[in-house]
Amino acid sequence: MSYSFSELDFMKPELGAEFTGEGTHFAVFSAHAEQVELCLFSEDGREETDRLPLPKREGDVWSGYIAGLRPGTVYGYRAHGPYEPAAGHRFNPNKLLLDPYAKQVLGEIEWNDALYGYRIGDPAEDLSFDERDSAPFMVKGVVQDPDFDWAGDAAIRRPWTETIIYEAHVRGMSMTHPGVPEELRGTFMGMASDPIVEHLVDLGISAVELLPIQYFPDDRYLLEKGLRNYWGYQTLGFFAPQPRFLSGRAITEFKTMVKRFHAAGIEVIMDVVYNHTAEGSELGPTLSFRGLDNASYYRLSPDDPRHTYDTTGTGNTLNVAHPMVLRMVLDSLRYWVGVMHVDGFRFDLASTLGRTRHIEFDREGTFFDAIRQDPILSGVKLIAEPWDVGDGGYQVGGFPYPFREWNDKYRDDVRRFWKGDGGLAPGLATRLTGSAPQFNHSDRGATSSINLISAHDGFTLMDTVSYDGKHNEANGEENRDGHSDNHSANLGAEGPTEDDGIRAARDRRRRAMIATLMTSQGVPMLLGGDELGNGQQGNNNAYCQDNEIGWTDWSGLADPFLNFCKGAIAFRKAHPALRQERFLTGEPAEDGSTEIAWYRADGAPMDDAAWQDENLRTLCLFLARPANGEGADQLLIVCNAGEDCAVTMPEVNGIAGWKRVLDTGAEEGAFTAHDAGSPATVYAASLAVFEPA
């Protein structure tokens, strides 16, 4: 069947391919193109059946309406215009381009030199021009029908004080779980299968933070090494779910996953990559944005627009300072909230999004202002990865409300304290109380810090106590990639061991770190699999390991450590003193009682000399949440990174006696309440919590 554009002046405000019920409206932005063609394909995407110039241009938006064109239609674009790399323009109509607003992507990229706008191997490099058709090797967009039965689904909007985040990979989470049907493993439906959901509910998780699920291709250089892009930080389609995570062809599987999580009381947070795309530097392929309008979509070097300006370490930087690129990002975010019902976002390399036209980071910049005034986006969970690789890119604490931020300072100080490094008492105190030096400003609350001990990038918790150094040889980069400063220790043997003493020491340190995470002010984030003792063979950069290295190992379901993690999360939920909305300053409460105080092991208040003691390994924190019509919640938290220690119970708020309610030094009965006495023994390398008796 051959199609043509309607002569009716049918203009919709939306960009992308929008099915109206009677036909489909197409619209795409390009400020510098001279003509944009819509290309239609057979159902399998192999045969180009129609090539139609978009008939209307208004405000640099090219558009047209085709009556009778239905969902399921496969399409792409070709853009005509100047090929002038020196001026930043790289139009090449021989290259099929993915619609930036495509809601579904068909196929996989088949890497071929025809995908590049210039001739690979030409001495002139990207100044040359390639005339081969890239369509046979390119993915295509698919027109969608947005209808879905959301009956019974509602946004949870859980307060940050009640939030426990679980970072997970859709594919890796379900690939080896014995209870997930084999045909669903590695997919959205596998992620939302009963065994996975039940595990998260039983653990006490309130939100899953999914590594990138927007469409991303495999990098050519990885495929040539027999590897693939596992983590997914190379987005090409900001509106489309990753096809490899579908068990069939329907993107409604993603919606079904979200609906199932919501039914279980779990919010869904997406890790999103709006700082760069999969097209790489000026020497990368022409797949979408580069061919549609390179000079608008990307930041180019102010000295030579032939070259991209890179603050992300990937070869390019998305130009969010451009109003239409900013619109695309905002449209994408609103789509995932409004149409796909997600509950929030974690922004990869978010400092890049705050960079102005002059490249500097600006916390009052256009992107943040646009988010904050948006009635939809300002109400969902927003988390920044507060750094990029450009000048001035490290911005922990620099983001505006309502953003929360990943806190690598928390990770490093907690790891170093429990590793036994000296002089860490002040650092640990700061992290236990919400990292006030970073976040207690500009009316930001005590939930601004996303506290983590491990994440996808770096060692897992088990590897943190099992390896002195990284072991990334499987990545094919001679172990040069990944962080070298992991603040880890193998406790006697590099990697797995059968030595009972070493295994016990590793278990104790893991319990201490999880207990620290769950007793700190802020928002705890647990790396998926840490509760199971999951390791990655010492690989701290498993971005390309779509195999047993990167997948979650479920053999730890019977490990007592899993029950400890459940208990630690339940303990946090039971104690409002551990999850307060405001920073505690040390000033007396309205009733004159103490809300926060620090003590030495001998029961005396901490003084300047104690804080400056490089050898101090035992720190006691008293926390209280004053009574609000009910009894106050009062806790004494003792962190002991040294040997067994006798701790004199302090007298505070008239408390006459204490009982021990959490003890990471106890291999069994860690949450069994019993009288503590005074002094109380706090075991080596352990954390103990006491309540008024």
C-alpha positions as CSV (number, residue, x, y, z in Angstrom):
1,M,0.0,0.0,0.0
2,S,1.3,3.4,-0.9
3,Y,0.7,6.4,1.3
4,S,0.6,10.2,0.8
5,F,0.2,13.2,3.1
6,S,-3.2,14.7,3.6
7,E,-3.7,18.1,2.1
8,L,-5.7,19.1,5.2
9,D,-3.8,21.6,7.4
10,F,-3.6,19.1,10.3
11,M,-1.1,20.4,12.9
12,K,-0.6,18.7,16.3
13,P,1.6,20.2,19.0
14,E,3.3,16.9,19.8
15,L,6.5,15.8,18.2
16,G,7.0,12.2,17.1
17,A,4.5,9.9,15.5
18,E,1.1,10.3,17.1
19,F,-1.8,8.0,16.2
20,T,-5.1,10.0,16.2
21,G,-7.5,7.2,15.8
22,E,-8.0,8.0,12.1
23,G,-4.4,8.3,11.0
24,T,-0.9,9.3,12.1
25,H,0.7,12.7,12.5
26,F,4.5,12.9,12.1
27,A,6.6,15.8,13.4
28,V,10.3,16.3,13.9
29,F,12.6,19.2,14.8
30,S,15.5,20.4,12.6
31,A,16.5,24.0,12.5
32,H,19.1,23.7,9.7
33,A,17.6,21.0,7.4
34,E,16.5,22.0,3.9
35,Q,14.1,19.0,3.6
36,V,13.1,16.1,5.8
37,E,11.7,12.9,4.4
38,L,9.5,10.3,6.1
39,C,10.4,6.8,5.1
40,L,8.0,3.9,5.6
41,F,9.0,0.3,5.7
42,S,7.6,-3.2,5.6
43,E,6.5,-4.8,8.8
44,D,9.8,-6.5,9.3
45,G,11.7,-3.2,8.5
46,R,13.6,-4.7,5.6
47,E,12.0,-3.0,2.6
48,E,11.5,0.8,2.2
49,T,8.0,1.1,0.7
50,D,7.5,4.9,0.7
51,R,9.7,8.1,0.9
52,L,7.6,11.2,1.5
53,P,8.9,14.8,2.0
54,L,7.2,16.2,5.1
55,P,5.0,19.0,3.6
56,K,4.9,21.5,6.4
57,R,7.5,23.5,8.3
58,E,6.7,25.8,11.2
59,G,9.1,27.0,13.9
60,D,11.7,24.5,12.7
61,V,9.2,21.7,13.2
62,W,8.6,19.6,10.0
63,S,5.3,17.8,10.0
64,G,2.7,16.0,8.0
65,Y,-0.5,13.8,8.5
66,I,-1.3,10.5,6.8
67,A,-4.9,9.5,7.0
68,G,-5.5,5.7,7.5
69,L,-1.9,5.0,8.7
70,R,-2.2,2.7,11.7
71,P,-0.1,1.7,14.8
72,G,2.5,-0.9,13.9
73,T,3.8,1.1,10.9
74,V,7.6,1.0,10.7
75,Y,9.3,4.3,9.8
76,G,12.4,6.5,9.9
77,Y,13.6,9.8,8.6
78,R,16.1,11.2,6.1
79,A,17.3,14.8,6.3
80,H,18.7,16.9,3.5
81,G,20.9,19.9,4.2
82,P,24.5,21.1,4.1
83,Y,27.3,18.6,4.8
84,E,29.7,21.1,6.2
85,P,31.5,19.6,9.2
86,A,33.6,22.7,9.7
87,A,30.4,24.6,10.4
88,G,28.9,21.8,12.5
89,H,26.5,20.5,9.9
90,R,26.4,16.8,8.9
91,F,23.3,16.2,6.8
92,N,23.5,13.1,4.7
93,P,20.2,11.9,3.2
94,N,21.7,8.5,2.5
95,K,21.5,7.8,6.2
96,L,18.3,6.6,7.7
97,L,17.6,8.3,11.0
98,L,15.7,7.1,14.1
99,D,13.0,9.5,15.2
100,P,14.1,11.0,18.5
101,Y,10.5,10.6,19.7
102,A,10.1,7.0,18.6
103,K,8.0,5.2,21.1
104,Q,9.2,1.7,20.0
105,V,12.3,0.6,18.2
106,L,12.4,-2.3,15.9
107,G,15.4,-4.5,15.4
108,E,19.1,-4.2,16.3
109,I,21.8,-2.1,14.7
110,E,23.9,-4.2,12.4
111,W,27.2,-2.4,12.5
112,N,28.4,-1.5,9.0
113,D,30.5,1.3,7.6
114,A,27.4,2.6,5.8
115,L,26.1,3.8,9.2
116,Y,28.7,6.6,9.1
117,G,28.1,9.9,7.4
118,Y,31.7,9.9,6.1
119,R,33.9,7.3,4.5
120,I,35.6,5.1,7.1
121,G,39.3,4.9,6.2
122,D,39.3,8.0,4.0
123,P,42.4,10.2,4.7
124,A,40.0,13.2,5.1
125,E,38.1,11.4,7.9
126,D,34.8,13.1,8.7
127,L,35.4,15.7,6.0
128,S,34.6,13.0,3.4
129,F,31.1,12.0,2.4
130,D,29.6,8.5,2.3
131,E,26.8,7.8,-0.2
132,R,25.8,4.3,0.9
133,D,22.3,3.7,2.2
134,S,22.3,2.8,5.9
135,A,18.7,1.7,6.1
136,P,19.4,-2.1,5.8
137,F,21.6,-1.8,8.9
138,M,19.5,0.6,11.0
139,V,16.8,0.2,13.6
140,K,13.5,1.8,12.9
141,G,10.6,3.4,14.8
142,V,7.2,1.9,15.2
143,V,4.0,3.9,15.4
144,Q,2.2,3.2,18.7
145,D,-1.3,3.1,20.1
146,P,-1.1,4.6,23.6
147,D,-4.1,2.8,25.0
148,F,-3.5,0.5,28.0
149,D,-5.8,-0.7,30.8
150,W,-4.4,1.2,33.9
151,A,-7.5,0.4,35.9
152,G,-6.6,0.2,39.6
153,D,-3.2,1.7,39.2
154,A,-2.3,4.8,41.2
155,A,0.9,6.8,41.9
156,I,2.3,5.9,45.3
157,R,4.2,9.1,46.0
158,R,5.8,7.7,49.1
159,P,7.6,10.2,51.3
160,W,11.4,10.3,51.1
161,T,11.6,9.5,54.9
162,E,9.9,6.1,54.2
163,T,11.8,5.3,51.0
164,I,14.2,2.3,50.7
165,I,15.8,2.2,47.2
166,Y,17.0,-1.0,45.5
167,E,19.2,-0.4,42.4
168,A,18.7,-3.3,39.9
169,H,19.3,-4.3,36.3
170,V,16.2,-5.6,34.5
171,R,18.1,-8.3,32.7
172,G,20.7,-9.2,35.3
173,M,18.1,-9.4,38.1
174,S,16.1,-12.3,36.6
175,M,18.6,-14.2,34.4
176,T,19.6,-16.8,37.0
177,H,16.6,-16.8,39.4
178,P,15.4,-20.4,39.6
179,G,11.8,-19.3,40.1
180,V,11.5,-17.1,37.0
181,P,10.2,-18.9,33.9
182,E,13.0,-19.3,31.4
183,E,11.2,-17.5,28.6
184,L,10.8,-14.4,30.8
185,R,14.3,-14.2,32.1
186,G,16.1,-10.9,31.2
187,T,12.8,-9.1,30.4
188,F,10.4,-6.6,32.0
189,M,8.0,-9.5,32.6
190,G,10.8,-11.4,34.3
191,M,11.6,-8.4,36.5
192,A,7.9,-8.2,37.5
193,S,7.5,-11.9,38.0
194,D,6.1,-13.2,41.3
195,P,9.5,-14.5,42.6
196,I,11.2,-11.1,42.1
197,V,8.4,-9.0,43.4
198,E,7.9,-11.2,46.4
199,H,11.6,-11.1,47.2
200,L,11.6,-7.3,47.1
201,V,8.5,-7.0,49.3
202,D,9.8,-9.5,51.8
203,L,13.1,-7.6,51.9
204,G,11.3,-4.3,52.7
205,I,12.1,-2.4,49.5
206,S,9.8,0.6,48.6
207,A,11.3,1.6,45.3
208,V,13.3,-0.1,42.5
209,E,15.8,2.1,40.6
210,L,16.3,0.4,37.2
211,L,19.5,0.9,35.2
212,P,18.8,2.4,31.8
213,I,15.8,0.9,30.0
214,Q,15.5,3.5,27.3
215,Y,16.7,2.2,23.9
216,F,20.4,1.8,23.6
217,P,22.5,-0.1,21.0
218,D,25.5,-2.2,21.6
219,D,28.8,-0.4,21.0
220,R,30.6,-1.5,17.8
221,Y,33.9,-1.9,19.6
222,L,32.3,-4.1,22.3
223,L,30.7,-6.4,19.8
224,E,34.0,-6.8,18.0
225,K,35.5,-8.0,21.3
226,G,32.7,-10.5,21.9
227,L,31.1,-8.2,24.6
228,R,28.0,-6.0,24.7
229,N,26.7,-2.9,26.3
230,Y,25.2,-4.4,29.5
231,W,24.6,-1.3,31.7
232,G,23.0,0.7,28.9
233,Y,24.5,4.1,29.3
234,Q,24.4,4.9,25.6
235,T,20.9,6.0,24.9
236,L,19.6,6.6,21.4
237,G,15.8,6.5,21.9
238,F,14.6,8.6,24.9
239,F,11.0,7.5,24.5
240,A,11.4,3.8,23.7
241,P,11.8,0.8,26.0
242,Q,14.9,-1.3,25.3
243,P,13.7,-4.1,22.8
244,R,15.9,-6.8,24.3
245,F,13.9,-6.4,27.6
246,L,10.7,-7.4,25.8
247,S,9.6,-11.0,25.7
248,G,7.5,-10.2,22.7
249,R,7.1,-7.0,20.6
250,A,4.6,-5.1,22.7
251,I,5.9,-2.2,24.8
252,T,2.9,-2.7,27.0
253,E,5.1,-5.2,28.8
254,F,6.9,-2.3,30.4
255,K,3.5,-0.8,31.6
256,T,2.5,-4.2,32.9
257,M,5.8,-4.3,35.0
258,V,5.1,-0.9,36.5
259,K,1.5,-1.8,37.3
260,R,2.6,-5.0,39.1
261,F,5.2,-3.1,41.1
262,H,2.6,-0.5,42.1
263,A,0.2,-3.2,43.2
264,A,3.0,-4.5,45.5
265,G,3.5,-1.0,46.9
266,I,6.9,-0.5,45.1
267,E,7.7,2.7,43.1
268,V,9.6,2.5,39.9
269,I,12.5,4.9,39.3
270,M,14.3,5.0,36.0
271,D,18.0,5.7,35.5
272,V,18.1,8.1,32.6
273,V,20.9,9.4,30.3
274,Y,20.1,12.8,28.9
275,N,23.7,14.0,29.0
276,H,24.9,12.3,25.9
277,T,23.8,9.8,23.2
278,A,25.1,6.7,21.5
279,E,26.4,8.6,18.5
280,G,29.8,9.4,20.1
281,S,32.2,12.0,18.8
282,E,32.3,13.6,15.3
283,L,33.9,10.3,14.2
284,G,30.9,8.3,15.4
285,P,28.0,7.0,13.3
286,T,25.0,9.0,12.0
287,L,22.0,7.3,13.6
288,S,19.6,10.1,14.6
289,F,20.4,13.4,16.2
290,R,23.6,14.0,14.2
291,G,21.8,13.6,10.9
292,L,18.8,15.6,11.9
293,D,20.6,18.6,13.2
294,N,24.1,18.1,14.6
295,A,24.6,21.8,15.4
296,S,21.4,22.0,17.5
297,Y,21.3,18.6,19.3
298,Y,25.0,18.6,20.4
299,R,27.3,20.9,22.1
300,L,30.1,21.7,19.7
301,S,33.5,23.1,20.4
302,P,33.4,26.9,20.6
303,D,36.8,27.0,18.9
304,D,36.0,24.6,16.1
305,P,32.4,23.4,15.6
306,R,33.7,20.4,13.6
307,H,34.4,18.8,16.9
308,T,31.9,17.9,19.7
309,Y,32.4,19.4,23.2
310,D,32.6,16.5,25.6
311,T,31.9,16.8,29.4
312,T,30.7,13.2,29.7
313,G,33.7,11.1,28.6
314,T,31.6,9.5,25.8
315,G,32.5,11.7,22.9
316,N,29.5,14.0,22.8
317,T,27.3,16.1,25.1
318,L,23.6,16.7,24.5
319,N,22.9,20.4,24.1
320,V,20.2,20.7,26.8
321,A,20.7,24.5,26.7
322,H,19.0,24.6,23.3
323,P,15.2,25.2,23.8
324,M,14.1,22.4,21.5
325,V,16.5,19.9,22.9
326,L,15.4,20.9,26.4
327,R,11.8,20.4,25.2
328,M,12.7,16.9,24.0
329,V,14.1,15.9,27.4
330,L,11.1,17.4,29.2
331,D,8.7,15.7,26.8
332,S,10.5,12.4,27.4
333,L,10.3,12.7,31.2
334,R,6.6,13.6,31.0
335,Y,5.9,10.7,28.7
336,W,7.5,8.2,31.1
337,V,5.5,9.7,34.0
338,G,2.2,10.3,32.3
339,V,2.0,7.5,29.8
340,M,4.2,4.8,31.4
341,H,3.4,5.7,35.0
342,V,6.9,5.7,36.4
343,D,7.5,7.4,39.8
344,G,10.9,9.1,39.3
345,F,14.2,9.4,37.7
346,R,17.9,9.1,38.5
347,F,19.8,11.5,36.2
348,D,23.2,10.1,35.0
349,L,26.0,12.7,35.0
350,A,23.5,15.3,36.0
351,S,26.0,18.1,36.2
352,T,26.0,18.2,32.5
353,L,22.3,19.0,32.5
354,G,23.1,22.1,34.6
355,R,25.7,23.5,32.2
356,T,24.7,26.8,30.6
357,R,25.4,28.0,27.1
358,H,28.7,29.1,28.5
359,I,29.4,25.6,29.8
360,E,29.6,26.5,33.5
361,F,27.4,24.6,36.0
362,D,24.5,26.7,37.2
363,R,22.2,25.3,39.9
364,E,19.7,27.9,38.9
365,G,20.0,27.0,35.3
366,T,17.3,26.5,32.7
367,F,17.0,22.8,33.1
368,F,16.5,22.9,36.8
369,D,14.1,25.8,36.6
370,A,12.1,23.9,33.9
371,I,11.8,20.8,36.1
372,R,10.9,22.8,39.3
373,Q,8.1,24.7,37.7
374,D,6.6,21.7,35.9
375,P,3.4,20.5,37.6
376,I,4.0,16.9,36.7
377,L,7.8,16.5,37.0
378,S,8.3,18.5,40.2
379,G,6.1,16.0,42.1
380,V,8.0,12.8,41.2
381,K,11.3,11.5,42.7
382,L,14.3,13.3,41.2
383,I,17.8,12.0,41.9
384,A,21.0,13.5,40.5
385,E,24.3,11.8,39.9
386,P,26.0,15.1,40.9
387,W,29.1,15.0,38.7
388,D,30.5,14.7,35.2
389,V,34.0,14.7,33.8
390,G,34.1,18.4,32.7
391,D,35.7,21.3,34.6
392,G,33.8,22.1,37.7
393,G,31.7,19.0,37.2
394,Y,31.9,17.6,40.8
395,Q,28.8,19.1,42.4
396,V,27.8,17.0,45.4
397,G,25.5,19.2,47.4
398,G,25.1,21.7,44.6
399,F,21.7,20.7,43.2
400,P,18.5,22.6,44.0
401,Y,15.4,21.3,45.8
402,P,13.6,19.0,45.0
403,F,16.6,17.0,43.7
404,R,18.2,14.4,45.9
405,E,21.8,13.3,45.1
406,W,23.9,10.2,45.1
407,N,26.5,10.7,47.8
408,D,29.8,9.2,47.1
409,K,31.3,10.9,50.1
410,Y,29.0,8.7,52.2
411,R,30.2,5.5,50.4
412,D,33.9,6.4,50.9
413,D,33.7,7.5,54.5
414,V,31.7,4.4,55.6
415,R,33.9,2.0,53.7
416,R,37.1,3.6,55.1
417,F,35.8,3.7,58.7
418,W,34.9,0.0,58.7
419,K,38.2,-0.8,57.0
420,G,39.9,0.7,60.0
421,D,41.4,3.8,58.4
422,G,42.4,6.4,61.0
423,G,40.8,9.8,61.5
424,L,37.4,8.8,60.2
425,A,35.3,9.6,63.2
426,P,34.3,13.1,62.0
427,G,33.6,11.7,58.6
428,L,31.4,8.9,59.9
429,A,29.6,11.4,62.2
430,T,28.8,13.6,59.2
431,R,27.5,10.7,57.1
432,L,25.3,9.2,60.0
433,T,23.6,12.6,60.4
434,G,22.7,13.3,56.7
435,S,25.9,14.9,55.4
436,A,24.9,18.4,56.6
437,P,28.1,20.1,55.2
438,Q,27.0,19.2,51.7
439,F,23.2,19.5,52.0
440,N,22.1,21.7,54.9
441,H,21.6,24.8,52.9
442,S,19.0,26.5,50.6
443,D,16.1,25.0,52.6
444,R,17.2,21.4,51.7
445,G,16.1,18.7,54.1
446,A,17.9,15.8,55.7
447,T,16.6,13.4,53.0
448,S,18.7,15.2,50.3
449,S,21.5,12.6,50.5
450,I,21.0,9.2,48.8
451,N,23.2,7.1,50.9
452,L,25.0,4.1,49.3
453,I,27.8,1.7,50.1
454,S,27.8,0.2,46.7
455,A,26.2,0.7,43.3
456,H,26.4,-0.7,39.8
457,D,29.5,1.3,39.2
458,G,32.2,-0.1,41.5
459,F,32.6,-3.1,43.8
460,T,29.5,-4.9,45.1
461,L,29.3,-5.1,48.9
462,M,30.7,-8.6,48.9
463,D,33.6,-7.7,46.6
464,T,34.4,-4.7,48.9
465,V,35.3,-7.2,51.6
466,S,36.8,-9.8,49.3
467,Y,39.3,-7.9,47.1
468,D,42.1,-5.5,47.7
469,G,42.1,-4.4,44.1
470,K,40.0,-4.5,41.0
471,H,40.1,-7.4,38.6
472,N,38.6,-6.1,35.3
473,E,40.6,-8.3,32.9
474,A,37.4,-9.7,31.4
475,N,36.7,-6.2,30.0
476,G,39.5,-6.5,27.5
477,E,41.3,-3.3,28.6
478,E,44.2,-4.9,30.6
479,N,42.6,-3.9,33.9
480,R,43.1,-0.2,33.1
481,D,39.4,0.7,33.3
482,G,37.4,1.3,36.5
483,H,38.3,3.0,39.7
484,S,41.5,2.1,41.5
485,D,40.6,3.6,44.8
486,N,37.9,1.3,46.1
487,H,38.5,1.5,49.9
488,S,38.2,-2.2,50.0
489,A,40.1,-5.0,51.8
490,N,40.1,-8.8,51.3
491,L,40.5,-9.6,55.0
492,G,43.1,-12.2,54.3
493,A,42.6,-13.7,50.9
494,E,42.0,-12.2,47.4
495,G,38.6,-13.4,46.3
496,P,36.5,-16.4,47.4
497,T,38.0,-18.6,50.2
498,E,37.1,-21.5,52.3
499,D,38.8,-20.1,55.4
500,D,36.1,-19.9,58.1
501,G,37.9,-17.1,59.9
502,I,38.1,-14.9,56.8
503,R,34.5,-15.6,55.8
504,A,33.3,-14.7,59.3
505,A,35.2,-11.5,59.3
506,R,33.7,-10.6,55.9
507,D,30.2,-11.4,57.1
508,R,30.7,-9.2,60.2
509,R,32.0,-6.2,58.2
510,R,29.1,-6.6,55.7
511,R,26.6,-6.6,58.6
512,A,28.2,-3.5,60.1
513,M,28.0,-1.6,56.8
514,I,24.4,-2.5,56.1
515,A,23.5,-1.5,59.7
516,T,25.3,1.8,59.2
517,L,23.3,2.4,56.0
518,M,20.0,1.7,57.7
519,T,20.8,3.8,60.7
520,S,21.9,6.9,58.8
521,Q,19.8,10.0,58.2
522,G,19.1,10.4,54.5
523,V,17.7,7.9,52.0
524,P,19.3,4.4,51.9
525,M,20.0,2.7,48.5
526,L,20.9,-0.9,48.4
527,L,22.6,-2.4,45.3
528,G,20.6,-5.3,44.0
529,G,22.2,-8.6,45.0
530,D,24.1,-7.2,48.0
531,E,21.6,-8.8,50.3
532,L,22.5,-12.2,48.6
533,G,26.2,-11.9,48.8
534,N,26.4,-11.3,45.1
535,G,29.9,-10.7,43.7
536,Q,31.4,-9.8,40.3
537,Q,34.7,-11.6,40.6
538,G,36.4,-8.4,41.6
539,N,35.2,-6.5,38.5
540,N,34.3,-3.0,39.5
541,N,33.3,-1.9,36.0
542,A,31.1,-4.6,34.7
543,Y,29.4,-2.4,32.1
544,C,30.1,-4.9,29.3
545,Q,29.6,-8.1,31.2
546,D,26.2,-9.5,30.1
547,N,27.0,-12.8,31.7
548,E,27.4,-14.5,35.0
549,I,29.8,-11.7,36.1
550,G,27.1,-9.0,35.7
551,W,24.0,-11.1,36.5
552,T,22.7,-11.4,40.1
553,D,23.7,-14.7,41.7
554,W,20.7,-16.0,43.6
555,S,22.5,-18.8,45.4
556,G,22.5,-16.6,48.5
557,L,18.8,-17.0,49.1
558,A,19.5,-19.4,52.0
559,D,22.4,-17.2,53.5
560,P,21.6,-15.8,56.9
561,F,22.9,-12.4,55.7
562,L,19.6,-12.1,53.7
563,N,17.6,-12.3,56.9
564,F,20.0,-9.8,58.5
565,C,19.3,-7.3,55.7
566,K,15.5,-7.8,56.1
567,G,15.9,-7.2,59.9
568,A,18.0,-4.0,59.3
569,I,15.4,-2.6,56.9
570,A,12.6,-3.4,59.3
571,F,14.5,-1.8,62.2
572,R,14.9,1.4,60.2
573,K,11.2,1.5,59.4
574,A,10.3,1.0,63.0
575,H,12.3,4.0,64.2
576,P,11.4,7.5,63.1
577,A,14.5,8.8,64.8
578,L,16.5,7.3,62.0
579,R,14.6,9.0,59.2
580,Q,14.0,12.6,60.0
581,E,13.0,15.3,57.6
582,R,15.2,18.1,59.1
583,F,18.8,18.2,60.1
584,L,19.5,17.9,63.8
585,T,21.6,20.9,64.9
586,G,22.2,20.0,68.6
587,E,19.8,22.7,69.9
588,P,17.4,21.4,72.6
589,A,13.9,20.4,71.5
590,E,10.9,22.5,72.4
591,D,10.5,20.5,75.6
592,G,14.1,21.0,76.5
593,S,15.2,17.5,75.7
594,T,18.3,16.5,73.8
595,E,17.8,15.5,70.1
596,I,21.4,14.6,69.2
597,A,24.6,14.2,71.2
598,W,28.0,12.5,70.7
599,Y,29.8,10.4,73.3
600,R,33.1,8.6,73.8
601,A,33.2,5.0,74.9
602,D,33.7,6.1,78.5
603,G,30.3,7.9,78.5
604,A,31.8,11.4,78.4
605,P,30.7,13.9,75.7
606,M,32.9,14.1,72.7
607,D,35.3,17.1,72.8
608,D,37.7,18.7,70.3
609,A,40.5,16.4,71.4
610,A,38.4,13.3,70.8
611,W,37.2,14.4,67.4
612,Q,40.8,15.0,66.4
613,D,42.1,11.7,67.7
614,E,43.4,9.8,64.7
615,N,43.2,6.5,66.6
616,L,39.5,6.9,67.7
617,R,37.7,3.8,66.5
618,T,34.6,3.9,68.7
619,L,31.9,6.5,68.3
620,C,28.6,6.8,70.1
621,L,25.6,8.7,68.7
622,F,22.4,9.5,70.7
623,L,19.4,10.3,68.5
624,A,15.9,11.3,69.4
625,R,12.8,12.2,67.7
626,P,10.7,14.2,70.1
627,A,7.2,13.1,71.1
628,N,4.4,14.3,68.9
629,G,1.5,13.1,70.9
630,E,3.2,9.8,71.4
631,G,6.3,8.5,73.0
632,A,9.7,9.8,71.8
633,D,11.9,7.5,69.8
634,Q,15.4,7.5,71.4
635,L,18.4,5.5,70.3
636,L,22.1,5.1,71.1
637,I,24.1,4.0,68.1
638,V,27.6,2.7,68.8
639,C,30.0,2.2,65.9
640,N,33.1,0.2,66.9
641,A,35.8,-0.3,64.2
642,G,38.4,-1.4,66.7
643,E,38.7,-4.4,69.1
644,D,36.0,-5.4,71.7
645,C,35.2,-2.3,73.6
646,A,33.5,-1.6,77.0
647,V,31.0,1.3,76.5
648,T,29.6,3.2,79.4
649,M,26.0,4.0,78.8
650,P,25.6,7.8,78.9
651,E,22.9,9.6,80.9
652,V,20.7,11.6,78.6
653,N,17.1,12.8,78.8
654,G,16.8,11.1,82.2
655,I,17.3,7.6,80.7
656,A,18.2,5.3,83.6
657,G,19.0,2.1,81.7
658,W,19.4,0.7,78.2
659,K,18.7,-2.5,76.3
660,R,20.5,-3.8,73.2
661,V,18.2,-4.1,70.2
662,L,20.7,-4.5,67.3
663,D,24.1,-6.1,67.3
664,T,26.0,-6.8,64.1
665,G,28.7,-8.6,66.2
666,A,26.2,-11.4,67.1
667,E,26.2,-14.0,64.4
668,E,22.7,-15.0,65.4
669,G,20.0,-13.0,67.2
670,A,21.2,-9.7,65.9
671,F,17.8,-8.1,66.7
672,T,17.1,-9.9,70.0
673,A,16.4,-7.2,72.7
674,H,18.2,-7.7,76.1
675,D,19.4,-5.6,78.9
676,A,22.8,-4.0,78.1
677,G,24.1,-3.1,81.5
678,S,26.8,-0.5,81.9
679,P,29.5,-0.7,80.7
680,A,28.2,-2.8,77.8
681,T,30.6,-4.8,75.6
682,V,30.4,-3.8,71.9
683,Y,32.1,-6.4,69.8
684,A,35.1,-5.7,67.5
685,A,34.2,-4.4,64.0
686,S,30.5,-4.1,64.8
687,L,27.6,-1.7,65.3
688,A,25.2,-1.9,68.2
689,V,22.0,0.0,68.9
690,F,20.5,0.5,72.3
691,E,17.0,1.7,73.4
692,P,15.9,3.0,76.8
693,A,15.1,-0.1,78.9
